[in-house]
Amino acid sequence: MINRLSAPSVIALGGLLLLMDAGTAPQAAAQTSTYTAPRTADGKPDLQGMWTNNTITPMERPARFEGKPALTAEEQRVWEQQIADRTAEADLPSDPNRPAPTKDQIDLEDSYNNFWFDDGTTIAVYNGEPRTSLVVDPPDGRTPAPTAAARARMEIAAEERRLRPSDGPESRSLSERCLLSFGSSSGPPMLPILYNNYYQIVQSPGYVMILVEMVHDARIIRIDDEPLPAALQPWLGDSIGRWENETLVVETHNFHPLQTYRGSADQFRTTERFTRVGPDTINYSFTVNDPDTFTSAWTAEIPMNRTDEKMYEFACHEGNYALPGILAGARVEERDAGANQ
């Protein structure tokens, strides 16, 4: 189920007075108090509820904002209005008399009508700043370059997909097989994508569970626990959390070898931080450390905003009729190729 969320452009953080005028970025006044989250029955900060991380702020900083990590109030207003205008145009009824697109004309914009997209209507506001990118370190707002080893792995994988695209179900992507969401929605790291950006957090003594709307993935974070044996490699990695005052810190490693992020290697590790900074806001940040894939570690920050919307069951396997067709089509192509030899 897709729902649009109209979040406020600037979030009032507990204990912070946000000063803002038409020409400057918001500035935080002197902090007079620190927001303290409500507690669960076992005395831990309560992160429970339904949250969304959808935003129009891109992962990496656009070239037009080079050297500018935060927007002015006017820049924020203009960008959000541009998105609103584009959405309104995309929501207009299709012309029933338009010609059918050719195969070469079909792209992502033709895959769904605009109703299905839920990639946000507002800029990501983090600690009072309307951000130009989710990546904050390196300071240029761009992810570090891949290593030579990572580029070689990705080239080999691409060639394998080209030569053997449909030998069996295992040749297709995890998202196409409905095993995991695409675009690292489930994470870690948990990133906003085209739609289904809802997360339900549930806590119990010793555990934090994050239910992800996309493909209904559920990640169970064990608190103050020992790592799993190396032979056990969960799809979403082995997540172990600890509380540092108001912040839940989660270290995840030992991912399933088929679950990669941007060509990541077996040493891929994420460190996530969840801090509830107000009644309706969680500051979520993550650091990626994988020296075999990226030339340096890097960090992104994403606000998670509370929503009163419901999360509905995401059905994927049940309607995934394309996969048998893809495999059957590949067998026909093989048969025809053999007949022509």
N, C-alpha and C positions, 0 to 999 in steps of 0.2 A: 504494500500500500504506500503510495507516495503522498506526502503532505507538504505544502509550502509553509514555511515558518517566517513570520514577519518579526524579526528580532530588532530591538532598538539599535540605532546606529552607534550610540555611545553607551557603554554599560557603566552604571554607577557602582563602583567598587566599595565594599564596606571599609570604612576608615579612611577613604580618600575623597578629597574634593576635587572634581575635574573641572578645570578652568578652560573655556573654549570660546573663541570668537570666530568671525567669518573668515579670517585670513590666516589663522595659525593652527597648528596641530594642538590637540589637547595636552595640557601639562598637568602633572599631579602635584597638588600642593603638599605641604608638609604633612606627613602621616601622623594623625593624632591617636589612632588606635588600630589594632589589627583584627580583622574579622576572624572569629572563631566559629568553626562549623559546628552544627549540632552533633551530638554523640550517638553512636549505636549502643545497644545494650551492654556491650563489652568495653565501652569507653573510647572507641576509635572514632576519628572524624567520619561523619556520615556522608558518603558520596552517592547514596542510593537515589534512584529515580530514572527518569527518561531524559536523555540528552541528545543534542544534535550538534554536529561540527560543520554543517554545510556553510559555505562562504564563497563569495566571488573573488576573494583574495587568492592569487595563484600560488603554487608551490614556490616558484622561483620569481625573482623580481624582474618585471618587464624593463626593457632597455630604457624606456622613457622616464623611469624613476631611478636611474642609476645614481648611486650615492645618497638615496633618500629612503630611509627605512620606514618613515611614517608620513602619512598624508596630512595636509591641512584640512580644515573643516570643509572648505569649498571644493577641494579636490575629491574628498570623500563623497560629497553631495553629487558632484557631476558624474563620478564613476557609477554610483548606485542608480542615478537617474538613467544613464545610458543602458544599464542592464534592464531596468524596468521598461524602458521604451522598446528594447529588443525583444523582451518577453511578450509584451503586448502585441507586437507585430507578429511574432511567431504563433501567438494564440488565435490569430484570425483564421476563419474557416478557409480550407483549401479550395482552390478553384476546381470545380468538378469537371471542367472542360479542358484542363491542362493535359498535354500529351504525357504519356508514360515515360519515365526516365529510361535512358539506355543503361546498359551494364556499367559503362565507363563513368556515368554521371552519379551513380549511387555512392554515397558516403555516409558517415555517421549521422549527419543531419537528416538523412532519409530513413534511418533505421527505426525511429520512433517519432510520433508526433510530440509536440512540446509539452503535452499534459504529463508525460512520464518523467520529465527531467525535474530534478530538485537539487540543483547544484548551488543554491543560495541566492539571496537577493541583497545581502549586505556585506560590507567590508569586515574582515576579522579585526575586532578591537581587543587588544591584549594589554592588560595593565593600563588602560586608558588611551592607548595609541592605536589609531587606525593604520594597520600594517599594509605595506606594499607587497610583502611576500611572507609566506609561512616560514621559510628558511631564514634564520637569524644569525647563524654562524656556519660558514664564513660571513663576515660583515657585508659582503657584496650581495647577499641574499640568493646565492646560486649554489647548487650542490657541487661538491668537488669533482674534478675530472676522474673518470675511471682509470684504473691502472692498466698497464699493457696486458697483464694477465687476464683482467676482466674483459677487455676488448677481445682478446683471443677466445675466451670462453663463449662470449656472446656470438661471435662469428661462427664458431663451430655449431652452436645450438641453432642458429638461423639456417645454416646449411643443412643440418639434419632435418629441420622442419620442411625445408624446400624439397629435399630428396625423398623423405619418408613422412609425408604429412598425414597419412591415414592408414598406416599398417594395422592399427587396432585402436581401441579406446585410449590406450596409454599414450598414443602419439598426439592426442589432442590436449589442449590446455586444461588446467585444473578447473578454471571457471567455466569452460565450455562443458565440462563433465559434471558440473554442479557440486564439486568437492569443496571448493573454497570460493569466496568472493573475488572479484577482480579488482585491480588497482590498489591493493593493500588496504581495503576497507576494514577488514577484520584485524589486520596487522599481526603483530606489531611491526612497524608503526601504523597507527590507525589514521587513515587519511580520508578526507572528504572526496567523494567521486560524483558521478553524474546523478545518482539518485540513491534512495534507501540509506541515508546517512543518520540513522537513529541507533542509539545504544542504550540498553537498559543495564544499570549497575545494581547488583544485589550483593549484600555482605552478610557473612555469618562468621562466628569466631574461627579465625585461622584461614579464612578464604575470602576472596573477592571474585565474583563472577561478572563477566561482561558479555551480555547477549547482543549480537550484532544483527541488525535488520537484514542486511544483504546475505543471502544464503543461510540465514539463521545459524551462523557460527556462534559458538559459545566458548569463551576462553576462561579457564579457571586458574586464578592466580593464588598460589599457596603462600601464606605469610610465614616468614621466618622458618622456612623449611630447607631441607637438603636437596641438592640437584638430583634429578632422576638419573638412573644408570645411563651411560653414554649410548647404549644400544637402543634405548627408547627415544624416539625422535618424533614428537607430536607434530601435527601439521602446523600448528601455531606456535611451535617452540615450547620450551620449558620455562615458564614464567614464575619467578619467585619474588615476592614483595616484602617490603619492610616499611615501617612507619618512621619518618623523620619529622617529629612534631606534627604539623598539620598536613604534611605531604606524604602520599603513598608513592614510594619509589619501587619500580618494577624492573628487574633485570631478566632479559629473555635471551636464551641461546639454544643451541642444539635443535635447530629446525629440521623438519623432514627434508631430505635432499632435493625433493621435487618442488619444495616451497621456497622460491628464491625471490629476492627483491632487487631489481635493477642488476641482475646478473651476479648476485651475492654468492660468496663462497661459504665453506663449512664453518669459518670462524665468525660469521656474521652475528653481531650482538647489538641489542638495543637496550637503552636505559630510558624508561619513561617516568614522568612525574605528574601526578594528579594532585592538584591543590584546589580546594573549594575556597574561592575568594569572595563569594557573596551568595545570597540565597538561591540565585538562578544561574550561577557561573562556576565552571571548573576550568582552571588554567591547566591545559594539557601540553606537555612538552616532551620531546624525545631526542635522544642523541644516538646516532648510528655510528658504530665503530666496526670497521671491516677493512683492515689494511691490505687484504688481498684483492679488494674490489675498488675502494676509494682512496685517493691520494692523501686524504686526511679525514678525521672524524668530522661530523657535521650535526647541527641541531636545528630543529624547527619548533615553533610554538603555535598552538591552535586553541582558541577558546571553545569550550563546549557549553552550549546554552540549554537551560532546562526547557522542556516542552511538555504541554499537557496532552499532546496527541498520543494516540495508542500505537503500539507496534503490532502489526498484523503478520500472520504467518507468511513467510516467503516460500512459495512453492517453486521448485526448480526441476528436480528429477521428474516430478509428475507430468510436466509438460514438455520435457526435453525430447521432442520427437526428431529433432534435427540430426542427432548423433547417429542413429541407425541409417538415416538417409545418406549422411556423409560417407559412412563406411561402405554402404551398399554401392554408392556411386563410384567409390574408388575401386571396388572389385569389378565393376562394369568396365571402367577405364582400363584396368589391367587385362581383362579378357579381350577387349577390343584391340589393345596394343599387341597382345600375343597373336591374335588372328591376322594382324597385318604384317607380321614378321615373316 
